[in-house]
Amino acid sequence: MTTTLKQRLHDDLTKAIKGRDELRSATLRLTLTAITKEEVAGTTARTLSDDEVLKVIASEAKKRREAAEAFAQGGRAESAERERAEREVLAEYLPKQLGDDELTVIVRDAIAESGAEGPRAMGAVMKIVNPKVAGLAEGGRVAAEVKRQLAG
């Protein structure tokens, strides 16, 4: 029987607790709580698929990145470092992110495919790019690259 991503998170949490890895156990606890919250949201409780669990993990990782940036700007280096460390734990469960070069090529191809010109065409290009990069690049990063190429 294959192990679901949620089960893998539970198993890793148990290992982290037994190994007294405070950072990993705290991060996995928060992530599992977010998954459970998503499962009971709405009118009926349900079990999330691995793809849906991945979206929750990606969302949690994004929160950590944003918090780390906010702490760094606020001069709270220790808190920023903790957020970065938690994000690294979550990154182990996410697919490898696209590099800048790979993203640039995908956006360039989408612009050519759509025949788009100028910043107004951003929506049309994003419709083509988003399915190709789903889960492999954060939306803000993709939008910034599309905007950059359309402006240039």
C-alpha positions in Angstrom: 0.0 0.0 0.0 1.3 3.4 -0.9 1.7 6.0 1.9 -0.2 9.2 1.5 1.6 12.5 1.9 -0.4 13.2 5.1 0.6 9.8 6.5 4.2 10.6 5.7 3.9 13.9 7.6 2.5 12.0 10.6 5.3 9.4 10.5 7.9 12.1 10.2 6.3 14.0 13.2 6.6 10.8 15.3 10.2 10.4 14.4 10.9 14.1 15.1 9.3 13.8 18.5 11.2 10.6 19.4 14.4 12.3 18.2 13.6 15.4 20.2 13.9 17.6 17.1 11.9 20.6 18.3 12.0 22.6 15.1 10.8 19.8 12.9 8.1 18.6 15.3 6.7 22.1 15.8 6.7 22.7 12.0 5.0 19.4 11.2 2.4 19.9 13.9 1.5 23.3 12.6 1.3 21.9 9.0 -0.9 18.9 10.1 -3.1 21.3 11.9 -3.5 23.4 8.8 -4.3 20.3 6.8 -6.9 19.2 9.4 -8.4 22.7 9.3 -8.8 22.5 5.5 -10.4 19.0 5.8 -13.1 20.2 8.1 -13.7 23.5 6.3 -17.0 23.8 4.4 -20.2 21.9 5.0 -18.8 18.3 5.2 -15.5 16.9 6.5 -13.4 15.2 3.9 -10.0 13.7 3.4 -7.6 15.8 1.3 -5.9 14.3 -1.7 -2.1 14.4 -2.0 -2.4 17.3 -4.4 -4.6 19.2 -2.0 -2.1 18.5 0.9 0.7 19.8 -1.3 -1.2 23.1 -1.8 -1.6 23.4 2.0 2.1 22.7 2.5 3.0 25.3 -0.2 0.7 27.8 1.5 2.4 27.2 4.8 5.9 27.5 3.2 4.8 30.8 1.6 3.6 32.1 5.0 7.1 31.2 6.4 8.8 33.1 3.6 6.7 36.2 4.1 7.1 36.1 7.9 10.9 35.7 7.5 11.0 38.8 5.3 8.9 40.8 7.7 11.0 39.8 10.7 14.2 40.6 8.8 12.9 44.1 7.9 11.8 44.6 11.5 15.3 43.8 12.7 14.4 40.5 14.3 17.1 38.3 12.8 16.5 35.4 15.2 12.8 35.1 14.4 13.5 35.5 10.7 16.1 32.6 10.9 13.5 30.4 12.7 11.0 31.0 9.9 13.6 30.2 7.2 14.5 27.0 9.0 10.8 26.0 9.2 10.4 26.8 5.5 13.4 24.4 4.8 11.6 21.6 6.7 8.5 22.2 4.5 10.5 22.4 1.3 11.4 18.7 1.8 7.8 17.8 1.1 7.3 20.1 -2.0 8.4 19.4 -5.6 11.6 21.0 -6.6 11.0 24.6 -7.5 11.8 25.9 -11.0 15.0 27.8 -11.5 15.0 31.3 -12.8 16.3 30.2 -16.2 13.6 27.5 -16.5 10.8 30.0 -15.5 12.1 32.6 -18.0 11.9 30.0 -20.9 8.4 28.9 -19.9 7.2 32.5 -19.8 8.9 33.4 -23.1 7.3 30.4 -24.8 3.9 31.4 -23.4 4.2 35.0 -24.7 5.1 33.6 -28.1 2.2 31.2 -28.0 -0.3 33.8 -27.1 1.1 36.5 -29.3 0.8 38.9 -26.4 2.3 42.3 -26.3 2.5 44.9 -23.6 1.4 44.8 -19.9 -2.3 44.5 -20.7 -1.8 41.0 -22.0 -0.6 39.7 -18.6 -3.8 37.8 -17.9 -3.7 35.9 -21.2 0.0 34.9 -20.6 -0.7 33.9 -17.0 -3.5 31.6 -18.2 -1.0 29.7 -20.3 1.8 29.8 -17.8 0.0 28.9 -14.5 -0.9 25.3 -15.5 2.7 24.6 -16.6 4.2 25.8 -13.4 1.6 24.8 -10.8 3.3 23.8 -7.6 6.7 24.4 -9.2 6.9 28.2 -8.7 5.2 30.7 -6.4 2.5 32.8 -8.1 4.2 36.1 -7.2 7.5 35.0 -8.7 5.7 33.9 -11.9 3.7 37.2 -12.2 6.9 39.2 -11.7 8.6 37.3 -14.5 5.6 37.7 -16.9 5.4 41.5 -16.1 9.2 41.8 -16.6 9.1 40.1 -20.0 6.0 42.0 -21.2 7.5 45.3 -20.2 10.8 44.6 -22.0 
